[in-house]
Each structure stands twice: as structure tokens, then as C-alpha cells.
Amino acid sequence: MKKKYLLILSVVVLLLGTTSIQSYSSSLPVVEEDTVPSLSFSLNADIVSRYIWRGLPLSQNPNIQPYASMTYRNVTFGAWGSYAISEPYAEVDLFLSWDVGAFTLTLNDYYNEDETDMSVNNYFQFSDRDTIVTPHSLEGQITFNGTDGFPLSLTLATFFYGNDRNEDNKNYFSTYLELGYEHSIGENTLSWFLGGTVNEGFYADKAAVVNMGVTASRELKFSESFTMPVSASLILNPDAKDIFFVFSLTF
């Protein structure tokens, strides 16, 4: 019963967010079409000392994380991956996002495969087969990106389909909430975050704070024409009683 109430609460928050988006977007000034870039493409890659996601250690070893996206006006389609350097970890995620004012709506498709036995992998298995659960997890996410007058971000994300299951093979509907604040000190950008889950599921066995800390980022200047973004994250998971310090290079 508690899970049903949490799910209903998440849906209500999403509906309220959508209503706020519509209200916010209706008050935005009209932008001339020729001032909005029609199509853009980006391609980058990170090397991280460990792969920590929302306070959870998904890979204990260094990972290479390529990502690419294509944006048409306020709609973005992209792909993101993570491959461990010295262990069989592989992840490929696809996402579709829509920016409206200060809000971003995102649909994520997370996919992990078994690198120890490639013959058992089937990317196109979006439903259960016999005793094999789909390797996909679908998540709906809404983010308030903050404004000049209210420089805080807020993210609500819920798994609604896939392998986020309990012992009875029923969906947990694992939900994650995160509050963020970003500011600059000299040439450094500090991004503070506080995240938690509202129910038992993927992140913890109860409602708990699972992800808190700060990321410091800056650009290292090697010459007038060459700089490299670097960052370091100090991450604490109070529920798991664990702490991580992760370094990242961006190419």
C-alpha cells in the first residue's frame, strides 16, 4: 500500500510539474525562428576513476564513458555509454529530452549486458521471455533547472518499466529525488547535490538519503588553443555508510 501511495505522489508531482511548464511556457517571450539553431550535434567522452551513479558504485574500476547527442530546437536525442577498463562492465543508455522554459522532461532507456557471456545478450528483448527478464529499464524524469532568481535545481526520476523488480517479480517503481546548487569560486565551479529515494527499491531497502556531496570542476589550460575539462567529486552515501572520491577527465 505504501508503494502505491508513493507512486501516486510521484505522478501528482509530475502532473504539477507539467502544469507549471505549460504556465511558464505561455509567459515566455516569443523567439524568432531564425534566431534558434535548427540542428546541432555534440560528441564527447569522459574517463572516470570509478563509476558512481546516484551514490551507488556500479563499477569499482576506471571507466570510459562516451556520449553523443543531436538537438533540434528544444528536443534532444542522445546516447551514453560506460565501459570498464579492467572488468566486464558495459552499459548503453538512450535518452530523449524536451526543454520547456526552466524545465526538462526526459525519457531514459538504461541497458546493461553480460560481458562474460555475449551469447546471452539480446538488446531487442524489451519484454520478459520465459525466466529471462528484459535487460532494459525505462525511466521518466522531470528536472527544474533553476532560474536567476531561484538558483536551485530539482530532479524527480522514476523507473516505470523493465528489470527494476522485487522478489515477486513486480516493479519497484524506484524513485529518486535530487536537489542541486551550483556556484563559482574563481575558475572553479562547485556543484552541490543531495539525493535520496522515497521507497524500497533499486537505491535502498527503505526511504533514505543515498547521494550527497560536491563536484568541483574547471578547465586545465595547456596552451592558448588547448584546454581540458577536469572534475573531482566527493560523494557520500549515508544509507550504505560509504564514501567515494572520483576524478574525471573530459575529451
Steps between C-alpha positions, in 0.01 A plus 500: 500500500787735584650449155167587336481825695860584403426427136186716510703779665764479225233520229340800670838678517558429133155630409554813706836546331340466157234753595773738619683448172193592298442808715865599486532447125188706428666801665831468313580759234462390139834418340542556131556172318813619322671570836465138620760252369306238305738207551813439707717198584744432784748219568715454810645238733593482867755285677400447864700335777182321614146485374272630776136572406259663743714389791530138384832340390407339167862431407798504736752551219580784258241537225492661156169680448427624146191706428343666199183698443308673225277796577226648285372821658395389852498122441812288556567136418817346633702195595729445797719203586732372770764230449729384778869478416589194710170325575205373291262795548309648205210744487330680210224751566275690261305809594249745355455836670282806450593843639216737586600814681682408820383138482631189324293186443705187426432138406798273579563146379774334707656181363762276660639185345695200624853540364605161637269315258411706193281221360228563761461870417204623298462877476161466330343306787266765640272250673555192719565168331445184699710561813719771343412854605547782249844664531344845456378748760280792392492814711298821486676809630406864554759763594457859608828662394472810717481867406703812575263580785485140627837332428406153622435195283259220586477159334233232534560167322299175514556161338167393351589196289772236469724306736445714810331207677444363849509136610143451373608625155293816538627848420646698788435831322825616659494879533790740540486865610794740484554861600794685346677836532784632285730799544850614405812576701765652277551265204333209680134401484356327806187286457339388826245218501272322744308197373286225642232245434144500631443125512659157504650412166813531290668765715434369852278265699308798644451873455846645548761759402737320262697772322646820641816695434666746267664501158777750428573561132726725298694515175871426500677729255794340321537768233308786342321253274471189719307457824361191671199490736569309822291435808515331838197380696479427871197273541344368819230234521366524858269200454783270390747669739740545210708781352663546158744746345483491120716677245389566141659619174289622206611483136 
